[in-house]
Amino acid sequence: MATDTKLGPDATAIPASTGQLNRDDRVALLRFMLLMRAIEERAMSLYRQGRVPGSFYDGFGQEAVSAGAAFAMGPADRLCVLHRDLAAHLVRGVTPVRIFAQYMGRAGGVTEGREGNVHFGDRGLGCVGMVSMLPDMMLVAAGMAMAFRMRGEARCALTWVGDGATSRGDFHEAMNWSAVQRLPVIFVLENNQYAYSTPLSLQFAVDPVERARTYGFPGERVDGNDVEAVFEATRRARERALAASGPTLIEAVTMRMHGHAAHDDMRYVPPELLSAWRERDPIERQEKRLSALGVDVEALRAGVAREVEQAAREALEMPMPDPAGASGGVFCEGEAEPLGDGQAPWSRFAEVSDA
C-alpha cells in the first residue's frame, strides 16, 4: 500500500477510475467540489461586506482532499472535519443554506448561532466539530476509533490534519497510540506546502509517510488534486480499518492557493509556485474527465451557482439567535439522543463499500 511516488506541480498523470466509481459517483464528486468552491467564494464576499464576523478560512485548490476522502466513508463512520474541508460537510448532507447561516452566526446555522465561522459539526450526520488547536482532532478520532473497537462495531473514524501539525507532540501521540492499539482510524494529512508562512523545507526532514511506517502502519502519498485518487486511497484505508488491520496515514499532496485566512496576503509564497499549481486545479481536472464522458459540465456549474446564490439569500433573511437561548444545548439533560445513521447523498455508494 505504501508508495514512494513523488508528487509535485509537474505531475500530470490522471489515472482513470478504478471501477469503484460509476458515472453518477464521478459527477457527484465534481458537484461537491464545485459547491465547496462556490460557497466559499460567496462567503468571502459576505465577509468583506462585514456580514461574516471574525475571520474567514477557505480551502481553494484543496477541494479534492475533503470531497474524495469523505465520499469513501460509510454512513456509520465518523469524520472530524477541519477548517479547509467544507466538502466533507456537504458530502455528509449539510446543506449550503445551513453553512451560510453558520458563517453569519444566524439562528439557522449548524450551531444555531452559538458559534460563527468554522467550528461546527452535525452529530446526526457523523460530523464532529473541530477545535482550533491542530492536530487535536487526531486524538478525538483515535478515541472514537477505540470506542468502536471496544464495542465491536464495524465502523471507523477519519480526520484531516495539516502538514504543520506534524511537528506537534499530539500528532505523534495519536500516531503511536493508534498503531499500538491497531485502531480503525484514518489520518488524511493535507500537505499544502505551507504551515501558515513556514515552507515544507523548514518543517520536517523525514517525509510524513515515513513517519507512519516508523510507528508501524502504512503511509501512502497521493495526488491531493486528483479527487478520484484521494477517494481510492481512502477506500483502501477504510477496508484495512474494518478488517482490524489498524490505521493508515494518507499524505495528500496539494497547495494552499489562498492565504492562511482572509487577512493573509501570502506574499511569502513564490508566484511561480502558485502558477505551477494553478495548472493542476482539482476541479478543472475532474471536469476534463467528465467532459470526455459526455457530461454537460457547464450545466452542472450553472446549477451549482443558482443553488449557492439561493442559499445565500435564504441565510441572509434568517434572524439572529435569541441570546436567551445561548446556554441551551450545552449540557445533556437526561438520556442522550442516539446518533443518527449519517445517511447522506452518497448512501448508495456506501452500501457498496460496506459489502
C-alpha positions as CSV (number, residue, x, y, z in Angstrom):
1,M,0.0,0.0,0.0
2,A,2.9,2.4,0.7
3,T,4.3,4.3,-2.2
4,D,7.4,6.3,-2.9
5,T,5.9,8.3,-5.7
6,K,7.0,11.9,-5.5
7,L,4.2,14.3,-6.5
8,G,4.6,18.0,-7.3
9,P,3.4,20.7,-9.6
10,D,4.9,18.9,-12.6
11,A,2.8,15.7,-12.1
12,T,0.4,15.4,-15.0
13,A,-0.8,11.8,-14.9
14,I,-4.6,11.5,-14.4
15,P,-5.5,7.9,-13.7
16,A,-8.8,6.5,-14.8
17,S,-11.5,5.5,-12.4
18,T,-10.6,2.2,-10.6
19,G,-14.1,0.8,-11.3
20,Q,-15.3,1.5,-7.7
21,L,-16.9,4.8,-9.0
22,N,-19.6,4.8,-11.6
23,R,-20.6,7.8,-13.7
24,D,-23.0,9.2,-11.2
25,D,-20.4,9.0,-8.4
26,R,-17.9,10.8,-10.5
27,V,-20.4,13.6,-11.3
28,A,-21.2,13.8,-7.6
29,L,-17.6,14.3,-6.7
30,L,-17.3,17.2,-9.1
31,R,-20.5,18.7,-7.8
32,F,-19.3,18.6,-4.2
33,M,-16.1,20.3,-5.2
34,L,-18.0,23.0,-7.2
35,L,-20.3,23.5,-4.3
36,M,-17.4,24.0,-1.9
37,R,-15.7,26.5,-4.0
38,A,-18.8,28.5,-4.9
39,I,-19.9,28.6,-1.2
40,E,-16.5,29.8,0.0
41,E,-16.2,32.4,-2.8
42,R,-19.7,33.8,-1.9
43,A,-18.9,33.6,1.8
44,M,-15.6,35.5,1.3
45,S,-17.7,38.2,-0.5
46,L,-20.0,38.3,2.5
47,Y,-17.1,38.5,4.9
48,R,-15.7,41.6,3.0
49,Q,-19.1,43.2,3.3
50,G,-19.0,42.7,7.1
51,R,-21.7,40.1,7.2
52,V,-19.4,37.2,8.3
53,P,-17.8,38.1,11.7
54,G,-14.3,37.3,12.8
55,S,-12.0,36.0,10.0
56,F,-12.6,33.6,7.2
57,Y,-10.8,30.5,6.1
58,D,-11.2,28.6,2.8
59,G,-9.8,25.6,1.0
60,F,-9.5,27.0,-2.5
61,G,-7.5,24.5,-4.5
62,Q,-7.8,21.7,-1.9
63,E,-11.4,20.7,-2.7
64,A,-10.4,17.2,-3.8
65,V,-8.9,16.2,-0.5
66,S,-12.1,16.6,1.6
67,A,-14.5,15.5,-1.2
68,G,-12.6,12.4,-2.1
69,A,-11.9,11.2,1.4
70,A,-15.4,11.8,2.7
71,F,-17.0,10.1,-0.3
72,A,-15.2,6.9,0.6
73,M,-16.6,6.6,4.1
74,G,-19.7,4.7,5.2
75,P,-22.8,6.2,6.9
76,A,-21.9,4.9,10.3
77,D,-18.3,6.2,10.2
78,R,-17.3,9.4,11.9
79,L,-15.4,12.4,10.4
80,C,-13.5,15.1,12.3
81,V,-13.7,17.9,9.8
82,L,-11.2,20.8,9.8
83,H,-11.5,24.4,8.5
84,R,-10.4,23.7,4.9
85,D,-12.6,20.6,4.4
86,L,-16.0,22.1,3.7
87,A,-16.7,19.4,1.0
88,A,-16.8,16.8,3.7
89,H,-19.8,18.5,5.4
90,L,-21.5,18.7,2.0
91,V,-20.9,15.0,1.3
92,R,-22.4,14.1,4.7
93,G,-25.5,16.1,3.9
94,V,-25.1,19.5,5.5
95,T,-27.0,21.9,3.2
96,P,-25.5,25.1,1.7
97,V,-28.1,27.3,3.4
98,R,-27.1,26.0,6.9
99,I,-23.5,26.6,6.1
100,F,-24.1,30.2,5.1
101,A,-26.2,30.7,8.2
102,Q,-23.3,29.2,10.2
103,Y,-20.8,31.6,8.8
104,M,-23.0,34.6,9.6
105,G,-24.0,33.4,13.1
106,R,-27.7,33.1,12.2
107,A,-30.2,31.0,14.1
108,G,-30.5,28.6,11.2
109,G,-26.8,27.7,11.3
110,V,-25.4,24.3,12.3
111,T,-24.7,25.6,15.8
112,E,-27.8,27.8,15.8
113,G,-25.8,30.9,16.1
114,R,-23.8,29.8,19.2
115,E,-20.6,29.9,17.1
116,G,-19.8,31.6,13.8
117,N,-17.3,30.5,11.2
118,V,-15.7,27.1,11.0
119,H,-16.1,25.3,14.4
120,F,-19.1,23.3,13.6
121,G,-20.3,19.7,13.1
122,D,-23.6,17.9,12.7
123,R,-23.6,15.0,15.1
124,G,-26.6,13.4,13.4
125,L,-24.7,13.3,10.1
126,G,-21.5,11.9,11.7
127,C,-19.5,15.2,11.5
128,V,-17.6,16.1,14.6
129,G,-17.0,19.9,15.2
130,M,-13.3,20.9,15.2
131,V,-11.3,22.7,17.8
132,S,-8.7,25.3,16.7
133,M,-5.6,23.7,18.0
134,L,-4.3,21.2,15.5
135,P,-3.9,18.3,15.5
136,D,-6.1,17.8,18.5
137,M,-8.8,16.2,16.3
138,M,-6.4,13.3,15.6
139,L,-6.7,12.4,19.3
140,V,-10.5,12.7,19.1
141,A,-10.6,10.4,16.0
142,A,-8.4,7.9,17.7
143,G,-10.6,7.9,20.8
144,M,-13.7,7.3,18.7
145,A,-12.0,4.5,16.8
146,M,-11.1,2.9,20.1
147,A,-14.7,3.1,21.3
148,F,-15.8,1.5,18.0
149,R,-13.4,-1.4,18.5
150,M,-14.3,-1.9,22.2
151,R,-17.9,-2.1,21.3
152,G,-17.2,-4.5,18.4
153,E,-18.7,-2.1,15.8
154,A,-17.7,-2.3,12.1
155,R,-17.0,1.4,11.7
156,C,-14.0,3.7,11.6
157,A,-13.1,7.3,12.2
158,L,-11.3,9.7,9.9
159,T,-9.7,13.1,10.3
160,W,-7.7,15.6,8.3
161,V,-4.6,17.3,9.5
162,G,-2.3,20.0,8.1
163,D,1.4,19.4,7.4
164,G,2.5,21.9,10.0
165,A,0.7,20.0,12.8
166,T,3.1,17.1,12.3
167,S,5.6,19.0,14.4
168,R,3.4,18.9,17.5
169,G,3.5,16.3,20.1
170,D,-0.1,15.3,20.0
171,F,0.4,14.3,16.3
172,H,2.9,11.7,17.5
173,E,0.8,10.6,20.4
174,A,-2.1,9.9,18.2
175,M,0.0,8.1,15.7
176,N,1.7,5.9,18.3
177,W,-1.4,5.0,20.3
178,S,-3.4,4.2,17.1
179,A,-0.6,1.9,15.9
180,V,-0.1,0.1,19.2
181,Q,-3.9,-0.4,19.6
182,R,-4.4,-1.1,15.9
183,L,-7.3,1.3,15.8
184,P,-9.7,1.7,12.9
185,V,-8.7,5.2,12.1
186,I,-7.6,7.1,9.0
187,F,-5.4,10.2,9.1
188,V,-5.5,12.4,6.0
189,L,-2.6,14.7,6.0
190,E,-3.2,17.8,3.8
191,N,0.3,18.6,2.6
192,N,-0.5,22.1,1.3
193,Q,3.2,23.2,1.2
194,Y,3.0,25.9,3.9
195,A,2.1,25.9,7.6
196,Y,1.0,29.5,7.6
197,S,4.2,31.1,6.3
198,T,6.6,28.2,7.0
199,P,7.5,26.1,3.9
200,L,7.9,22.4,3.9
201,S,11.7,22.6,3.9
202,L,11.7,24.2,7.4
203,Q,9.0,21.8,8.8
204,F,10.5,18.3,8.7
205,A,13.4,16.3,7.4
206,V,11.5,13.0,7.2
207,D,8.5,12.5,4.9
208,P,5.2,12.0,6.7
209,V,4.7,8.7,5.1
210,E,8.0,7.5,6.5
211,R,6.8,8.6,9.9
212,A,3.8,6.4,9.6
213,R,5.9,3.4,8.8
214,T,8.2,4.0,11.7
215,Y,5.2,3.9,14.0
216,G,4.2,0.5,12.4
217,F,1.4,1.2,10.0
218,P,1.1,2.1,6.3
219,G,1.6,5.5,4.8
220,E,0.6,6.4,1.3
221,R,1.3,9.5,-0.7
222,V,-1.4,10.5,-3.3
223,D,-2.0,13.4,-5.6
224,G,-4.3,15.6,-3.5
225,N,-5.5,17.4,-6.5
226,D,-7.0,14.2,-8.0
227,V,-10.3,13.6,-6.3
228,E,-10.5,10.0,-7.6
229,A,-7.0,9.2,-6.3
230,V,-7.9,10.5,-2.9
231,F,-11.1,8.5,-2.9
232,E,-9.3,5.3,-3.8
233,A,-6.6,5.7,-1.2
234,T,-9.3,6.4,1.5
235,R,-11.4,3.4,0.3
236,R,-8.4,1.1,0.7
237,A,-7.6,2.6,4.1
238,R,-11.2,2.0,5.2
239,E,-11.0,-1.6,4.1
240,R,-7.9,-2.1,6.2
241,A,-9.5,-0.4,9.2
242,L,-12.7,-2.6,9.0
243,A,-10.5,-5.7,8.7
244,A,-8.9,-4.9,12.0
245,S,-5.5,-4.1,10.3
246,G,-5.1,-0.8,12.0
247,P,-4.6,2.8,11.0
248,T,-3.4,4.4,7.8
249,L,-1.8,7.8,7.1
250,I,-2.7,9.3,3.7
251,E,-0.5,12.2,2.6
252,A,-2.5,14.2,0.1
253,V,-0.1,16.5,-1.7
254,T,-1.8,19.7,-2.7
255,M,-1.3,23.5,-2.4
256,R,-3.0,26.2,-0.4
257,M,-3.9,28.7,-3.1
258,H,-5.1,31.4,-0.8
259,G,-3.7,32.8,2.4
260,H,-4.0,31.1,5.8
261,A,-7.1,33.2,6.3
262,A,-8.7,36.3,4.8
263,H,-6.3,38.6,6.5
264,D,-3.2,36.9,4.9
265,D,-1.9,38.1,1.5
266,M,0.6,35.2,1.3
267,R,3.4,37.3,-0.1
268,Y,5.8,34.7,1.3
269,V,4.7,32.2,-1.5
270,P,6.8,32.5,-4.7
271,P,4.4,33.5,-7.6
272,E,5.9,30.8,-9.8
273,L,4.9,28.1,-7.3
274,L,1.3,29.3,-7.3
275,S,1.3,29.5,-11.1
276,A,2.5,25.9,-11.4
277,W,-0.1,24.6,-9.0
278,R,-2.9,26.6,-10.7
279,E,-2.4,24.4,-13.8
280,R,-3.4,21.4,-11.6
281,D,-6.6,22.8,-10.3
282,P,-8.6,19.8,-9.0
283,I,-12.0,21.0,-10.3
284,E,-10.7,21.6,-13.8
285,R,-9.1,18.1,-13.8
286,Q,-12.3,16.4,-12.9
287,E,-14.2,18.5,-15.4
288,K,-11.9,17.3,-18.2
289,R,-12.6,13.7,-17.1
290,L,-16.3,14.1,-17.2
291,S,-16.4,16.1,-20.4
292,A,-14.7,13.2,-22.1
293,L,-17.6,11.0,-20.8
294,G,-20.2,13.4,-22.3
295,V,-21.2,15.1,-19.1
296,D,-22.5,18.7,-19.5
297,V,-20.1,20.4,-17.2
298,E,-21.3,23.9,-17.9
299,A,-24.9,22.9,-16.9
300,L,-23.6,21.5,-13.7
301,R,-21.7,24.7,-12.9
302,A,-24.7,26.8,-13.7
303,G,-26.9,24.6,-11.4
304,V,-24.4,24.9,-8.5
305,A,-24.2,28.7,-9.0
306,R,-28.0,29.0,-8.7
307,E,-28.2,26.8,-5.7
308,V,-25.5,28.7,-3.9
309,E,-27.0,32.1,-4.6
310,Q,-30.4,31.0,-3.4
311,A,-28.9,29.5,-0.2
312,A,-27.0,32.8,0.5
313,R,-30.3,34.8,0.0
314,E,-32.2,32.5,2.4
315,A,-29.5,32.7,5.0
316,L,-29.3,36.5,4.8
317,E,-33.1,36.5,5.6
318,M,-32.7,34.3,8.7
319,P,-32.9,36.0,12.1
320,M,-30.1,36.3,14.6
321,P,-30.3,33.9,17.5
322,D,-32.1,34.8,20.7
323,P,-29.5,35.5,23.4
324,A,-31.8,33.9,26.0
325,G,-31.1,30.5,24.4
326,A,-27.4,30.7,24.4
327,S,-27.0,28.2,27.2
328,G,-29.3,25.6,25.6
329,G,-27.7,22.5,24.2
330,V,-24.5,22.9,26.1
331,F,-25.1,20.0,28.5
332,C,-27.0,16.8,28.0
333,E,-30.1,16.6,30.3
334,G,-31.4,13.1,30.8
335,E,-30.5,10.4,28.4
336,A,-28.5,11.3,25.3
337,E,-30.3,11.1,21.9
338,P,-29.0,8.3,19.7
339,L,-26.6,9.1,17.0
340,G,-28.1,9.4,13.5
341,D,-27.1,6.9,10.9
342,G,-25.3,9.5,8.8
343,Q,-27.4,8.9,5.7
344,A,-26.2,11.3,3.1
345,P,-26.3,11.8,-0.7
346,W,-23.7,9.0,-1.2
347,S,-25.6,6.3,0.7
348,R,-26.0,4.2,-2.4
349,F,-22.2,4.0,-2.7
350,A,-21.7,3.4,1.0
351,E,-23.8,0.3,0.7
352,V,-21.4,-1.0,-2.0
353,S,-18.3,-0.1,0.0
354,D,-19.6,-1.8,3.1
355,A,-20.0,-5.1,1.2
